[in-house]
């Protein structure tokens, strides 16, 4: 997996199968949905699959919405409902469960600010269930939220901050929200991944921090992420392939030459591109120029999905009544 930089299990699967030309042992996949909202569920069932995928054993659900950038309110609400349904399928909560929602990332860097933005829109109720129990009913669960910042801002490992809160609050579930990296341009800003294996903050951009998982936190950890950046070298490689494909279609005499270029080993091309780019720009991650508006929109989608999945009496029609 050394030549692919992505946080998406679906892309790791696609990459491995494109190289081996066969399905991955120990990995089960099923799909659902339609052309507007496609759901792919990847289940890594054993250590063989985990080793080949480069990801822990567990469930990875990818929700792909190609039109998510279009600001279609009805579609966004449908995505929130889909997200809520998939979250509910992964967790077992009762009316007394306490949930801690953590917004990972740096609020000063727009592509990395998804987590903190979602936290601003979460319906927090733990203070009410603790201090005003007579004024609420079974329609809401005890939910608290935290934006711990990043190591460069706080000087403290994010996992250490979260673990301190977990030890104090003693939640039954931690849900971590983070911006991810993709290897395909079309999945940037159009895809949501849910995993029940936790998360390694910064792994997709080569800035791997200590993991947040049931092993490190002592409670189940659900990770929800959206790819907001793509590796520049990967983008350049894909662009070269697209250009070569176009040249093959147009060429006559030079067709065999372009086909030879097309068949050059992908890892060799990635190595060459990295060697060319590194002296000028180092390890560069790229994000679309519309990222500001997208972060606002997708944070609404994720927050709404969380609010209706965590509170049994709150539905899509009235979720915004409770959030300022």
Secondary structure by P-SEA (a helix, b strand, c coil): ccccccccaaaaaaaaaaaaccccccbbbbbbbcccbbbbbbbbccaaaaaaacccbbbbbbbbbcccccccaaaaaaaaaaaaaaaaacccccccbbbbbbbbccccccccaaaaaaaacccccccccccccccccccccbbbbbbccccccccccaaaaaaaaaaaccccbbbbbbbbccccccccccbbbbbccccccccccccccccccccccccbbbbbbbbccccaaaaaaaaaaaaaaaaaaacccaaaaaaaaaaccaaaaaaaaaaaacccccbbbbbccaaaaaaaaaaaaaaaaaaaaacccccccccccccc
